[in-house]
Amino acid sequence: MNYGFKKDVIVPEDYIFGGLTKIPKENLQPDKDWTPYLPMKEYQNLFGVETFACVTFTILNCVETLIKKKYNEERNYSDRFLAAISGTKEGGNSPKIVGEFLRKIGVVPQELWPFSENINTFDKFYEKVPPKLYKLANEFNAEWDFGYEYVMPNGLEEALISSPLLMSVSAWHQDKDGYYYNPGVSNNHATTYVKAVSNDYRLVFDSYDSVSKKVKWDTMPEVAMRFYIKKKAKEAKSWLVRLIEFIFRQ
């Protein structure tokens, strides 16, 4: 079963947590517990549709959590929009590709391109995005500085102080105590690592059948990524104001 994770090949020019990076380290959550700031629960497999968009759901979960923690603002961005523009299809996508599309193009609020009840087929979920939404997506980058970097296995808990992490897993194998583990197969799913319980488990916020899962401490991801978000000095107009202005310019 493939829930949509494709493994990145890390190259020398990629940012690595703890290396020579341009992304600031932030001491945001010293207790390594992001659960008080999690966004609303959203699922990648609603209405009988498997979207293979776990990477998109995970990255936006991380971004929305960071915004809530740093600025006490509730944001809900469109997973459907970002999955579509980044080329996610059957088999999914990689964190680097989705992250680059978010960094360069942006994303629109959920209300403008929702995953609603009428989106009940794979083709409807990935239908062509209207050109005007690309212009509105740029408002994300007008408002926010966004960045990401890979995290090596020995840096997971240190990086978790700066942001929730994208963490790849092999979905889903559970032992008799209710902990999830990797039986020796490739990772096929991306989740949001939100809490460390040292030497016991890592709590992940999932976009699939169950929202929170305990992954055994000795189960290492093939890919992990942390994120950075900062509001730009000149705050962008709200998406609603921009939408109204755009409509009346037509």
N, C-alpha and C positions, 0 to 999 in steps of 0.2 A: 504494500500500500504506500502511496506517495501523497503526502499532504501539501507538497509544494516547495520544499527546500532544495535548492541547488547549491552545491559547495563552491565557494570562491577559491580561486588560486591566488594566493597573496604574492604580490610582486614587490620589488625593492622600493618603488615610489609610493606604496600604500602607507598610510599613517598607522603606526602601531603604538598602543598604549604603553607608556614607559620608555619609549624610544625617542628619537628626534622628531617631535611632533609640534604642530602649530595649534593644536587644540588645548585650551587651558584645562588643567585639572581643578576640580572644584570639590570642596569638602561640604557636600550638600546633605548627606544622609549617613552620618558616622555609625549609626546602629545597623546599617545595611538592610533596612526594612522600608520598602517603598509602598507597602500595602495601603497606608492611609491616603495615598495620592493617586491611586489607580483610576483610570477612566471608566466609563460605563462599559458593561459587558457587551461585546459584539462577537459574532460568530462568522466564520468563513464559509459555513455550509448550511445556510438557511434555505427554506422553501424548496428543498430537494435539489439544490444546486451545490456541487463541489467546485469551488472557485480556484483551488490550488494557490491561494493568495496569503498563506501564512506569513511569508516574509513581510509583505505590506502591512498586514494587521499588526505584526510585532513591532515594526519600526514606528508606526503611528501610535501604538500603545506607549512606547518609550517617549516619544515626543510630547504627547498629551500629558503624560505623568510628570515630565520635567517642567512643563509650563505651569501645571497646577502647583508643584512644589515651589518653584522659584517666584511665580507671579500671582499665585492664588486665583488663576483664571481657568475656567472650564472651557476647553476646546474639544471639538469633535470633528475631525477631518475625514474626508471621503476615502475610505479604503478602496472602494470601487473605482474611483477616478485614478488613484495612484497605481493600482494594479493594472489598469488598462493602458495607461500611457507608458508604463515601463515595460510593456511587452509580455506580461505574465500570461501564460496559457496553460494547457494541460502539461503537467510536470512541474509547473511552478516557475520560480525565478531565484536569483541569487541576491544576497544582501547588498553587495556592491552596486549592482545594476539599479535596484530599487532606490538605494540611498543616493545615487548620482542623479536619478531623475527627480527626486525630491529636492535635492540641492540646487539643481539647475533650472527646473521648470516650476516646482512648487506643487501645491495641492489646494483644492477648494474645500469649503465647509461641507459637512455631510449633507446638509439640506439641499445643496445644489446638484448632487449626483448620488442619491441614496441607494442603498441596497434594501429596497422595499418589497412588499408582497407581490407586486406585479413583475418583479425581476425573478422569474421562476424557471429560467433556462440558462445554460452556460453562455449561449450566444447573446442573450439579453444583457447579462452581467458585463460582457465584454463588447457591447455594441460601440460603434464609433462615438467618440466624445465630441460634442459640439465645439467648434473653434472658439466661440466666445468664452468657454470655460478655461481654455488655456490662458487667456488674458487675465481672467480673475485669479487663476492659480498663482500668477506672479506676485499677487499681494502677500502670499506667504513669505516670499523672499524679500519683499519690501519691508515687512514687519520684523522678520527674524533673521539672525545669523544662525545657520545650521551646519553642523559638522558631525563626522563620525570617524571612528578608528577601530581597528581590530584589537582584540584582547587575547593574549596568550593564556593557556590554562593556568599557569602559575600566578596570573595577575587578576583572576576573576573577582576575588573578594575586595581587593584594593580598588578596582575599577567600579565596583558596585557602590562605592561611596559617592562617586561622581554622577552616576546615572543608572537607571535600570538597564539591563543588558539584553540584546538579542542573543539567545543561546540555542544552538541546534541540538536536537535530540533524535533518538530512534523511537518513533511512536508506534504503539505504546505497549510496554511490557511491564507487568506489575507483579511483585512478589507477594507472598502470603501476608506480609505486614502492611501492604498498601503502598509500598514505595515503588517508584518506577526506575528502571535500569536499562542498560544496553546489553543485550545478550551476545554482542559481537557482530552486529550488522551496521551498515552505513547509516548515517543520520539522514532522515527524510522529512524533517519538520522543524520549523522555527517557533520558539516560544519566548516569552518575556520573563527573564530572571529578575525576581523582585524582592527576594528575602533570603539571607544566608542564616542557617542554623548550623553553626560550625561542627564539623565531623559527624553530622547527622544527615541533613538533606538540604537541597536548594529548592525553594518554592518558585514554581513558574506559573505565570498567568497565561492560560492557553486560549487560543481562538477556536478550539475544536469542541469535542463533546463535553468536557468538564473544564471549568474555568481555571481552577487551581490544582496543581499536582505537586507532590513531593518527589523530587528526583534524588536518588541516593548520592551521597557526598562523593563517592569515588567514581561516579559516572561523569566522564569529561566530554565536553562538546567538541565537535570537529571545527566549528566556527563560532566565535563570540565577538560581539561588537558593542561598543559603548557610544553614546551620543552627547551632543552639546547643543544647547539652544540659548540664545541671548536676544532680548528685545533690542532692536536698533534705537538709537537716540531719538530719531524723529519717528513717532508712532504712525503707522499707516492708518488711513481711513478704514472704518469698518467695512467688512465685505458687503453688507447691505447697502451702505452708501455708495460703494463702488459699483454695485450691480445696478442701482437706480440710475447713476450717472451714465453707465454704459448703455442701458436701455434707451435713455432719452437722447443719446448721441446718434442712434440709428436713424 
